[in-house]
Amino acid sequence: MVAIVRNEERWSCGTREFSIDAERVLLRFDISGDTLPRYLLSRRSALEAVHLLAIDRDGTVRENTIPAAALSSSMAGGYFKASLPDVTSETRQVVAAIDLPSHRMTLERAYLAPGDAADSIGDMRFLLVLAGLAGMLVMPLIFNAAFYRALREPFVLWHSALTLSLLMTILVSSGLSVMLFDPPAMTLSWMTTAIFGMTVASGAMFTHSFVESGLMHPLLRRLLPYCAAWAIFLSAFHAAFPFVARPIQSSAYTAAFAPVLVVFMVSVIDALRRGSRAARYQAVGYTPMVLVGLIRLVTGVVPWLHSTDATLLFYIGCVCEVVFTTLGVAERFVTIKRERDGARNEAELLERLSETDPLTGLLNRRAIERQFEQLRTDGFAALAVIDIDHFKTINDVNGHSVGDEVLKAVADALQAGPSVRAYRLGGEEFVLLLRGDDADTQAELRRQAIPAIVARTVSGLERPVTASMGVTGLFGSEDFVTLYERADKLLYEAKSAGRNRTRSAIKATSAPKPLPSDRAMIA
């Protein structure tokens, strides 16, 4: 290698075009000036080893060989550093020989430096800005955790995965990882590749689940999960096997993401065209990221262009992603919660309607069967079954419209209260659920109020409208059917005894007093 270094005809210094076709590529740096370099810094990518030669004026050569696994990470984001052999005032050239380089950027970005990056105030300020950006990315993770507890939608999880992958990308692609953990350069290299695939995959799945149903073409929505799987496969393969097709592998790897980028862009545009509000937030938040992807794609594939990863634009994209997609998730959360609350309220309304008798406004049998266990727990321990006497005759003589008015008046007489629940089971049959020591008295007062209230409310009746009633108490853990059947038998006894009376299985606490008016009779 020393012979090649000293052969000037072997060097091509008049162009900035670099090739990684050879298994070993040499870079020569001429030393001039008073500040002597100590490190070689270059962009991280998979390689086998770095050989460094310091050549003095008199031809003395000092050499340092560093295997890839021993390369240190630089504080300059995305760079490795390699210690040079002793460079003195007599040194005229430093030659770096890189074995099996896998990316042109390792050659294009190589330079010598007297110290590691981030030694200046400006570099430290930039790291502080990146640390603040990393902190910003933590906030959406906290918000998403709260959102997911209230609204278990998959797009919340995918947004968390996307945010986490962006956070990890910032850490591994900047000096923050070196400051915090100082991992080997090649470890960060394959981690960067793997995390990039995770970022693309989670972004595709976030779009798949975040855009509202019906506001994206079904084919595009079906393609997005395949794009996510393809991104994971590409990154995992490239990270694990970087030398399979080394001279073209990095370019082919970059080009393979072109279909993913196209599907994503078309999906967002299609969703915008269909009126998706979620896509608006994505379009604004992802525009810098899409530009980063286009820049990396074009510079990584076109041979005469220097490769660039648009790091600064990527960091700006992270800010946009944090701000706008988090706002989109929050708005979507509010929208879905409002829709679910509306659907729940509508369902509750329909349930109430299904449990309400439309004629009288009282609850029906379905309601009492659903509520019975809870009412029993709340102390309702007596049940009364009330049946209007000779109701068929009322319908036959006066018509069904008058009969309906009678039923409404009876429902008015059986008004509910804190200790009384009133239900219409069907036809002319009503049920009261009661609690308290005077449950039988409360039921009897309501039965006795029926004739006066009906007479006052319904005109044209030839005779008073009366009712018969059976009342019984609850024993143990009886269910509604058992309790109802016992009260119904007591009602039958009251009917058989001449109607307009009550048969009770509850020991009376006191006899109800005669009351002067219909309203006075209702306790």
ZIURMO-V6828 format. One record per run of one state. SS is the DSSP state (@ for helix, = for strand, . for the rest). FROM is the first residue (numbers start at 1). TO is the last residue. If there is no record, write none. Layout:
BEGIN
{{SS | FROM | TO} {SS | FROM | TO}}
END
This chain:
BEGIN
{{. | 1 | 1} {@ | 2 | 6} {. | 7 | 7} {@ | 8 | 10} {. | 11 | 23} {= | 24 | 30} {. | 31 | 38} {= | 39 | 43} {. | 44 | 48} {= | 49 | 56} {. | 57 | 60} {= | 61 | 67} {@ | 68 | 70} {. | 71 | 71} {= | 72 | 73} {. | 74 | 78} {= | 79 | 83} {. | 84 | 90} {= | 91 | 99} {. | 100 | 103} {@ | 104 | 108} {. | 109 | 110} {= | 111 | 113} {. | 114 | 120} {@ | 121 | 150} {. | 151 | 153} {@ | 154 | 173} {. | 174 | 175} {@ | 176 | 180} {. | 181 | 184} {@ | 185 | 210} {. | 211 | 217} {@ | 218 | 240} {. | 241 | 245} {@ | 246 | 255} {. | 256 | 257} {@ | 258 | 273} {. | 274 | 276} {@ | 277 | 301} {. | 302 | 310} {@ | 311 | 354} {. | 355 | 355} {= | 356 | 356} {. | 357 | 362} {= | 363 | 363} {. | 364 | 364} {@ | 365 | 377} {. | 378 | 381} {= | 382 | 388} {. | 389 | 390} {@ | 391 | 398} {. | 399 | 399} {@ | 400 | 413} {. | 414 | 416} {= | 417 | 417} {. | 418 | 419} {= | 420 | 426} {. | 427 | 428} {= | 429 | 434} {. | 435 | 438} {@ | 439 | 457} {. | 458 | 466} {= | 467 | 473} {. | 474 | 479} {@ | 480 | 496} {. | 497 | 501} {= | 502 | 504} {. | 505 | 523}}
END
